[in-house]
């Protein structure tokens, strides 16, 4: 598996992989599970991405309990009637909550969450004992 | 009971673009009152310098680039959604009501808000006459 170099390559690799929700995390696979996530391996563990446009940091909660990580929150509907009526209304609104069951080699006490430009990034480090270790060989 | 957000599969833009990456169609809300036309466009992953908004000859185009650099050093393991640049175009009815100079745009939390104020008078148009 090669590292990402450009957008076209990223697209091709993601396309090859597109899978039904829940297959990685062993959740029950319901339809319309929100948010959809993409999972990457990074240098120190896992990097999980989710698109959450219109969700502010104070509208989002990320919690862990044992091996479970829950992303929950709300995207509010616009409440400003003075903008007039809708010609089109395609953007959804409402609550969401999704629980992911994380692989065992991850240290769930070490999760870093960032919300930028409408994208949530979760970085979860591998457990120390699961990290690859270099073993020096003594001459003998 | 509160509404619940559900997932929608991203729609690929069928119209060909000059760049080879697949482009996707962002979700848009459009509202209108006496003063202006308002668009809200979901553009997750797009920063202000990756955003182009054009109002040209009655057509409004919103294009947002995403950065491969955001994925530097990463290897895909599992995916549920596609990633790519966004593009969407609208033909504005009575386009002469909108002045490109007055369009206001703001990008926050991955959502672009565009306000197109309606000008008081239509722009004068020069009509060429032959003969």
Contacts between the chains, C-beta under 8 A, distances in Angstrom:
chain1	res1	chain2	res2	distance
A	1	B	75	4.7
A	1	B	76	7.4
A	2	B	75	7.6
A	3	B	72	7.6
A	3	B	73	6.3
A	3	B	74	7.2
A	3	B	75	6.3
A	4	B	68	6.0
A	4	B	71	4.3
A	4	B	72	6.5
A	4	B	73	7.8
A	4	B	74	5.9
A	4	B	75	7.6
A	4	B	76	7.8
A	5	B	68	7.0
A	6	B	68	5.0
A	7	B	21	5.1
A	7	B	66	6.9
A	7	B	67	7.8
A	7	B	68	4.3
A	7	B	83	7.8
A	7	B	84	7.0
A	7	B	85	7.5
A	8	B	20	5.6
A	8	B	21	5.1
A	9	B	68	7.7
A	10	B	68	5.6
A	10	B	71	5.6
A	10	B	76	7.7
A	10	B	83	6.1
A	11	B	21	5.8
A	11	B	22	5.7
A	11	B	82	7.0
A	11	B	83	6.6
A	11	B	84	5.7
A	13	B	76	4.9
A	14	B	76	5.8
A	14	B	79	4.6
A	14	B	82	5.9
A	14	B	83	6.0
A	15	B	82	7.0
A	17	B	76	5.7
A	17	B	77	7.9
A	17	B	78	6.5
A	17	B	79	4.6
A	18	B	79	5.4
A	18	B	80	7.3
A	18	B	82	7.1
A	19	B	78	6.2
A	19	B	79	6.7
A	19	B	80	6.9
A	20	B	80	8.0
A	21	B	7	7.5
A	21	B	80	5.4
A	23	B	78	7.2
A	24	B	77	7.2
A	24	B	78	3.9
A	31	B	6	7.9
A	32	B	6	3.5
A	32	B	7	4.9
A	33	B	7	6.1
A	34	B	4	7.6
A	34	B	5	4.6
A	34	B	6	5.6
A	34	B	7	4.9
A	35	B	5	7.7
A	35	B	7	7.1
A	36	B	7	5.3
A	36	B	80	3.8
A	36	B	81	4.1
A	37	B	80	5.6
A	37	B	81	7.7
A	38	B	76	7.0
A	38	B	78	7.2
A	38	B	79	4.6
A	38	B	80	6.4
A	38	B	81	6.2
A	38	B	83	7.3
A	39	B	76	7.6
A	39	B	77	4.7
A	39	B	78	4.2
A	39	B	79	7.4
A	40	B	71	6.9
A	40	B	74	3.8
A	40	B	75	6.1
A	40	B	76	5.6
A	40	B	77	6.1
A	41	B	74	6.8
A	41	B	75	4.6
A	41	B	77	5.3
A	42	B	73	6.2
A	42	B	74	5.3
A	43	B	73	6.0
A	46	B	77	7.5
A	47	B	74	5.7
A	51	B	44	3.9
A	51	B	45	7.0
A	51	B	81	6.6
A	51	B	110	7.3
A	52	B	44	7.0
A	52	B	110	7.4
A	53	B	42	4.1
A	53	B	43	6.7
A	53	B	44	4.4
A	53	B	109	6.5
A	53	B	110	3.7
A	53	B	111	5.0
A	54	B	42	6.8
A	54	B	109	5.7
A	54	B	110	6.9
A	54	B	111	4.7
A	55	B	109	6.5
A	56	B	109	5.7
A	74	B	2	7.6
A	75	B	5	6.1
A	77	B	3	7.6
A	78	B	29	7.4
A	78	B	40	7.4
A	82	B	33	6.8
A	83	B	31	4.6
A	83	B	33	5.9
A	83	B	38	5.1
A	84	B	31	5.1
A	84	B	32	5.0
A	84	B	33	3.2
A	84	B	34	7.7
A	84	B	38	7.6
A	85	B	31	6.5
A	85	B	32	6.9
A	86	B	29	6.4
A	86	B	30	6.7
A	86	B	31	5.4
A	87	B	30	4.3
A	87	B	31	6.9
A	87	B	32	6.2
A	88	B	28	6.0
A	88	B	29	6.2
A	88	B	30	4.4
A	89	B	29	5.3
A	90	B	27	4.1
A	90	B	28	5.6
A	90	B	29	6.4
A	91	B	27	4.6
A	91	B	28	7.2
A	91	B	29	5.0
A	91	B	40	6.3
A	91	B	42	5.6
A	92	B	3	7.7
A	92	B	5	5.1
A	92	B	6	6.7
A	92	B	8	7.6
A	92	B	27	7.8
A	93	B	3	6.1
A	93	B	5	7.0
A	94	B	2	6.0
A	94	B	3	3.2
A	94	B	4	4.8
A	94	B	5	4.7
A	95	B	2	5.0
A	95	B	3	7.1
A	95	B	4	5.6
A	95	B	5	6.9
A	96	B	4	6.6
A	96	B	5	4.4
A	115	B	109	7.8
A	117	B	44	6.5
A	117	B	45	5.8
A	117	B	46	6.3
A	117	B	47	5.8
A	117	B	107	8.0
A	117	B	109	7.6
A	117	B	110	5.0
A	118	B	42	7.4
A	118	B	43	7.2
A	118	B	44	3.5
A	118	B	45	6.8
A	118	B	109	5.3
A	118	B	110	1.6
A	118	B	111	6.6
A	119	B	44	5.2
A	119	B	45	5.2
A	119	B	70	7.8
A	119	B	110	6.7
